[in-house]
Amino acid sequence: MFIAMNRFQVIRGEEEAFETVWKTRDSHLHEVPGFVEFHLLRGPEAEDHTLFASHTVWQSKADFEAWTTSEAFRKAHAGAGDRKPLYIGPPKFEGFEVIQTVGVADAVS
């Protein structure tokens, strides 16, 4: 599996608008082979921003890379720069290959 994350420093006071953009968008992820799940994460607050991260899980790094060059990706990101700035600077991308997964079914009773 592969996890793709983008970190956003959302300007204080713009958190609700940022969340609304994500919650109301048409992501087109369901159209892409290898997509597993998506999470929008809200993190700690700093003086000038609140940290958010988008977190997608893919069956493989190749599936994620195929998404980034797909028509679904272009449709999902169309118009992304058309609204007023909600975050400081560009998002910071981080990609992770999954080495180990432990789930509730793995717990010892």
C-alpha positions as CSV (number, residue, x, y, z in Angstrom):
1,M,0.0,0.0,0.0
2,F,0.9,3.7,-0.4
3,I,-0.2,6.7,1.6
4,A,-0.2,10.1,0.0
5,M,-0.5,13.2,2.3
6,N,-0.6,16.9,1.6
7,R,-0.2,19.3,4.5
8,F,-1.9,22.7,4.5
9,Q,-1.3,25.6,6.8
10,V,-4.8,27.1,6.8
11,I,-5.0,30.8,7.7
12,R,-6.6,31.2,11.1
13,G,-10.3,32.0,10.6
14,E,-10.5,30.2,7.2
15,E,-10.8,26.7,8.6
16,E,-14.6,26.4,8.0
17,A,-14.2,27.6,4.4
18,F,-11.3,25.2,3.8
19,E,-13.3,22.3,5.2
20,T,-16.3,23.3,3.0
21,V,-14.2,23.3,-0.1
22,W,-13.1,19.7,0.6
23,K,-16.5,18.4,1.7
24,T,-18.4,19.8,-1.3
25,R,-15.9,19.0,-4.1
26,D,-16.3,16.1,-6.5
27,S,-13.0,14.2,-6.0
28,H,-13.5,11.6,-8.7
29,L,-11.4,9.3,-6.6
30,H,-14.0,6.6,-7.0
31,E,-13.2,6.4,-10.7
32,V,-9.5,5.6,-10.1
33,P,-8.2,2.0,-9.9
34,G,-6.2,1.3,-6.7
35,F,-7.9,4.0,-4.6
36,V,-8.7,2.7,-1.1
37,E,-9.8,5.6,1.1
38,F,-9.5,9.3,1.8
39,H,-9.3,11.3,5.1
40,L,-9.2,15.1,5.7
41,L,-7.4,15.6,9.0
42,R,-7.5,18.7,11.2
43,G,-4.4,19.2,13.4
44,P,-3.0,21.6,15.9
45,E,-3.4,25.4,15.8
46,A,-0.5,27.8,15.6
47,E,-0.5,31.5,15.9
48,D,-1.1,32.2,12.2
49,H,-2.6,28.9,10.9
50,T,-4.3,25.6,11.6
51,L,-2.6,22.5,10.2
52,F,-4.7,20.2,8.0
53,A,-3.7,17.2,6.0
54,S,-5.3,15.3,3.2
55,H,-4.6,11.6,3.5
56,T,-5.3,9.0,0.7
57,V,-4.6,5.3,0.8
58,W,-3.7,3.5,-2.4
59,Q,-3.2,-0.2,-3.2
60,S,0.2,0.8,-4.6
61,K,2.5,3.7,-5.4
62,A,1.9,3.0,-9.1
63,D,-1.8,3.5,-8.6
64,F,-1.2,6.8,-6.9
65,E,1.1,7.9,-9.7
66,A,-1.4,6.9,-12.3
67,W,-4.1,9.0,-10.5
68,T,-1.8,12.1,-10.7
69,T,-1.7,11.9,-14.5
70,S,-5.4,10.9,-15.0
71,E,-8.4,12.8,-16.3
72,A,-10.0,12.3,-12.9
73,F,-7.1,14.1,-11.3
74,R,-7.5,17.1,-13.7
75,K,-11.2,17.2,-13.1
76,A,-10.8,17.0,-9.3
77,H,-8.3,19.9,-9.3
78,A,-10.0,22.2,-11.9
79,G,-10.5,25.6,-10.5
80,A,-8.4,25.0,-7.3
81,G,-6.8,28.4,-7.6
82,D,-9.9,30.3,-8.4
83,R,-11.0,31.2,-4.8
84,K,-9.4,33.5,-2.3
85,P,-6.3,32.1,-0.5
86,L,-7.3,29.8,2.4
87,Y,-3.8,28.6,3.3
88,I,-0.2,29.8,3.6
89,G,2.0,28.8,0.7
90,P,1.6,25.6,-1.4
91,P,0.6,22.3,0.3
92,K,3.5,20.1,1.3
93,F,3.4,16.6,-0.2
94,E,4.6,13.5,1.6
95,G,4.4,10.0,0.2
96,F,4.8,6.8,2.3
97,E,5.2,3.2,1.4
98,V,3.3,1.1,4.0
99,I,5.7,-1.3,5.7
100,Q,3.4,-2.7,8.4
101,T,-0.3,-2.5,9.1
102,V,-1.8,-3.6,12.5
103,G,-5.6,-3.8,12.8
104,V,-8.1,-4.6,15.4
105,A,-8.3,-8.2,14.0
106,D,-4.6,-8.5,14.8
107,A,-5.0,-7.9,18.5
108,V,-4.2,-10.7,20.9
109,S,-7.0,-11.6,23.3
